Amino acid sequence: MIQAIITAGIIGACLGSFLNVAAHRSIQGRSWYGRERSACESCGHVLGALELIPILSWLIQRGKCRHCGAKISVRYIVVEILCAVLAITIVHRWGLTWAALIVGIGTCGLVLNSLTDYESGDVFDAFAIAPGILCLILRLAGGIWAFADGLMGAFAGWGIFAVIIFLSRGGMGWGDAVFMAGIGAVMGLKFTLFAFYAGIMTGGFWVIILLLIGRLHWGRGEAVPLVPFLAIGCFVTMIYGPEIFAYLSRRMLSPEMFALSWPFSVTN
């Protein structure tokens, strides 16, 4: 298990590096795949292998380009460390199971869409939908009901925001709806509904903090990216959802309401 956790941390850091590049280049309208090499954005120096080691390269170079000395955004190492921690958390919680694979794919989508929404306010449809489609295919391993649960999660995630957009008369963009449709296919119906609640509550709490410290002002129409908060709610639900639902089932008159379907019915 220790070897699996260490491996997960390394893979997570590498994925964090890749997701950083994919998000940043997509926002700039550049290709993040193919033959384009990673280079310093200040001087254009093409980075070598030793300059592309996740986490370590940033620390060894003290956050600066070795060629021109320009600062490298701290975001790169933060995302790499975050993804390493997320990967370790997934493997520690779910082990080497179908649930770990599906949660891992979903988490890549959470991070990628959070980065684009935070940096530019945009959610790219392909980044939101691709994890959902892939996980729907994987859900077939759990049977037709597992696949159907993913479809219901996708429709629920999209439908909630469709209602909000309709009621707000376009006050919210469709990117959030597409994002929740994609991650809904990953999580299934019950997890999607709970994750939406958790994400909205997290976002609301953060908005209150920003208002209190003066970083946000009431009535000025200042935008706050929602996807990162939805992502927090989704990840927490995918990790601790079974325990949360087990607790709720003991407190409610209808425990079957909180029964989980494949793959999250697996316990370790």
Buried (B, 14 or more C-beta within 10 A) or exposed (E): EEEBBEEBBBBBBBBBBBBBBBBBBBBEEEEBEEEEEEBBEBEEBEBEEEBBBBBEBBEEBEBBBBBEEEEBEEBBBBBBBBBBBBBBBBBBBBEEBBBBBBBBBBBBBBBBBBBBBBBBBBBBBEBBBBBBBBBBEBBEEBEEEBBBBBBBBBBBBBBBBBEBBEEEEEEBBBBBBBBBBBBBBBBBBBBBBBBBEBBBEBBEEBBEEEEEEEEBEEEEEEEEBBBBBBBBBBBBBBBEBBEBBBEEBEEEEEEEEBEBBBBBEBEE
